[in-house]
Structure formats: C-alpha cells, structure tokens
Amino acid sequence: PFFSPNGDNTNEQWIPTNLKEVYPDALVTIFDRYGKKLAQYRANEEDWDGTYEGKMMPSTDYWYEIDIEEIDKQYIGHFTLLRR
C-alpha cells in the first residue's frame, strides 16, 4: 500500500481500509524505519498526512502498529509514502 500527499486530492492521507467504520477506537501509531514514533491517534480522530512536527516526511517506507483493544489484536505492517 502507498499514499501520495502531493496536493492532487488523491491518496492525500494514509487511511487503513475500513478501520474507522469497524474499529473507530483503534489506536494507530506510525513509525519511521528507525523506529521513531511520528504519529499516534485514534482511528476515528484523524489520519496521517505524511508530516512530523509540521514538516513533510520524505518518500520512503513507514511502519504502522494498529492496536484494537475490543478484540485484543495488534497488527503491524508497512506502507510507502510517495512524493512527486
């Protein structure tokens, strides 16, 4: 999966498919490839726009951790941010 926050109104934010609708209270955490936490939010609150402290992050792979307390599951994976 990838997203491309470049102002064309397509794939502007990283949004896990159906997460908001099915598990709105899931905790989403985004990390860079070195394990630095870049964002953390509840699925029903916001989505990641590819920034950290107001600065655009570079094109590369990022990692996510999704904790869903109501079913006691954790999902870990990665996605690519593309800047053009």
C-alpha positions in Angstrom: 0.0 0.0 0.0 1.1 3.6 -0.6 -0.1 7.1 -0.3 1.0 10.3 -2.0 0.3 13.6 -0.2 1.1 15.9 -3.1 -2.0 18.1 -3.3 -3.9 16.3 -6.1 -6.7 15.2 -3.7 -6.0 11.5 -4.3 -4.4 9.4 -1.6 -3.5 12.5 0.5 -3.6 10.7 3.8 -2.8 7.2 5.0 -6.1 5.6 5.9 -6.3 1.9 6.8 -9.2 0.4 4.9 -12.5 0.3 6.9 -10.7 0.8 10.2 -12.7 3.9 11.1 -16.0 2.2 10.4 -15.3 -1.1 12.1 -13.0 -0.2 14.9 -13.2 3.6 15.5 -11.3 3.4 18.8 -8.3 1.5 17.4 -5.0 3.1 18.3 -2.8 3.8 15.2 0.9 4.5 15.6 3.2 5.5 12.7 7.0 4.9 12.8 9.9 5.7 10.5 12.3 3.0 9.5 14.4 3.6 12.6 11.5 3.1 15.0 10.9 6.8 15.8 7.3 7.5 16.6 5.9 10.0 14.1 2.2 10.0 14.9 -0.3 8.3 17.2 -4.1 8.8 17.0 -7.4 7.0 17.4 -8.9 5.8 14.0 -12.0 8.0 14.4 -10.0 11.2 15.2 -7.7 11.7 12.2 -5.5 10.2 9.5 -1.7 10.6 8.9 -0.9 13.3 6.3 2.8 12.4 5.9 4.1 15.1 8.3 6.0 15.2 11.6 6.1 18.3 13.7 4.7 20.2 10.7 7.4 19.1 8.3 6.8 16.9 5.2 8.4 13.5 5.6 10.4 12.1 2.7 9.4 9.3 0.2 10.3 6.0 1.9 8.7 3.1 3.7 7.0 3.7 7.1 5.7 1.2 9.6 2.4 1.1 11.4 1.0 -0.5 14.5 -2.7 -0.8 15.0 -4.0 -1.8 18.4 -7.6 -2.9 18.6 -8.4 -3.3 22.3 -12.0 -4.6 21.9 -10.8 -7.8 20.1 -7.3 -7.9 21.8 -5.4 -7.8 18.5 -2.4 -5.9 17.2 -1.5 -5.5 13.6 1.9 -4.4 12.3 2.9 -3.7 8.8 4.4 -1.1 6.5 3.4 1.2 3.6 5.2 3.6 1.2 4.9 7.4 1.2 5.4 8.7 -2.4 6.2 12.3 -3.1 6.3 13.5 -6.7 
